[in-house]
C-alpha cells in the first residue's frame, strides 16, 4: 500500500521553492550583467585581467542558470505521474552537477597556482586588483541574495539546489578575497609567490565546498536515510496507535519532503487506514508506504 500524505506539498520548504527560483534567476541576471561589463571594459582598456575575470564570471552564470532551470522543471513536473515520488529531486540533481563543476574549478585553480609557483609571472597589478575587487563585490551581493535559511542548512531535506548555488558564489567570493591579498602582497612587498599561494588556498576551500554538496546531494539521489528523528517520530506514532512497527525507513523526496515506508508485525486488516491516520498530520511527509512483504 502506498499513498500520498495529505497536504504534503504545502510544507514550508516546498512553499519557498518559487521564492528561491526568483532569487536564483535574479542572481544569474546580476552576474551576467557584471560579466558582460567586465569583458567590455577589458576589451576597451586592453586589460587581459578584466577580460579573464569577466569570462570566469560567465561560468557562474551557467551554474546559476542550471539551478534556476531545475526549479522551473520541478515546478512544471510537480504533478507528472512519471516521477514516482514527485519531481523535487530535480534540484538535487542540479546541485550535484554544480558541485562537480565546482570541483573542476578547484582543480583548474590548483593547476594554475602550481604553474605560477614554478614559473612566476608579473601581472598588471592595478587592473588585476580592480578585477578582484569587482568580483568580490559582485559575489557578496549574490551571497546575500542566495543565502539559505538556517533551517535549510541544518535540514538534510532542505533546498540543496539553493545551497549549491550559494556555495558557488561563496567560493568565488573567497577566492576573490584571497586574490586581493596575494596581489597586494606581490605588488607592494615583492612577494611574487603570494598570489599563486593564495590561489592554492582558494582551490582547497572550493574543493571543500564541492565535497560538502556532493555528499549531501549524492545521499539524496541515492535515497539514503538521513532523517533518524523523523523515523523515530513515525515509530512513536504507530505504537501510540496500537500498531507494532518492525521497520521504519524515511528518505528525501524533495526540499522539505520525505517518503516513509513501514513494515508492521502481524498487521491487522485495517492497517493501511490506521497507518495513514497516525501519520496524517506529520509535517514534511509526501508519501507513506506499508510494506506487506
ABEGO torsion letter per residue (X at the ends): XBBBBBGAAABAAAAAAAAAAAAAAAAAAAAAAAAAAAAAAAAAAGBAAAAAAAAAAAAAAAAAAAAAAAAAAAAAAAABAABAAEAAAAAAAAAAAAAAAAAAAAAAAAAAAAAAAABBBBBBAAAAAAAAAAAAAAAAAAAAAABBBAAAAABAABBAAAAAAAAAAAAAAAAAAAAAAAAAAAAAAGBAAAAAAAAAAAAAAAAAAAAAAAAAAAAAAAGBBABAAAAAAAAAAAAAAGBBBABBBBBBAEBGBBBBBBBBBGBBAAAAAAAAAAAAABBGBABBBBBAX
